[in-house]
Amino acid sequence: MEREKKIDLEVKVSVEEMKKIGEYCREKGLNFSEWMRELALREIAKDEQKKN
């Protein structure tokens, strides 16, 4: 079983962008950190498939 480790990342966004992101996450019932992790891993998987 893999162990998870919490890391701090800095994301630069405007106030308007943060409002949009916050509203979206609330509407969809998403946890921002988990959502960003899933998006990143999905993009990595796409790139790996293109390489193969």
N, C-alpha and C positions, 0 to 999 in steps of 0.2 A: 504494500500500500504506500502510495506517495504521500509525503508530508507536504503540507502547504505552509508557506512562509509569507507573512505580510511585508510588503515593501511600500514605501511612500513614493508616489510619482507626482510630478508637477505637471498640470495641464493648464495651458494658457488659453483662456476664453474671455470674450467680452461679457459684460453684465447681461446684455440681451441674449447672448448664446447660452449663458448659464441658466437664465430664466426658462428658455425653451427646453433645455435638457432636463431641468427640474420638473417642469410641467409634464413632459413626455414620460419620465420615469414614474411620476405619481399616477398618471392616467393608466399606464400599463402595469403598475404594481411591480416595477423593477427596482432592484438594488443597483445603483450606479456602478459600483466597483465590479460586481458580478457581470453586469451587462457589458462593460468595457472589456473585461477579460474574455468573455465569449466572442465579442466582435474581433478582438485581436487574434485569438486562436483560429477563428474561422478564416481570417485573411491569410494567416500563415499557412493553413491547410490548402487554400486555393493556390498560393504561390508554389507550394511543394508539388501539387498536382500538375501545374504548368511545367515545372522542371522535368517531371517524369513523363 
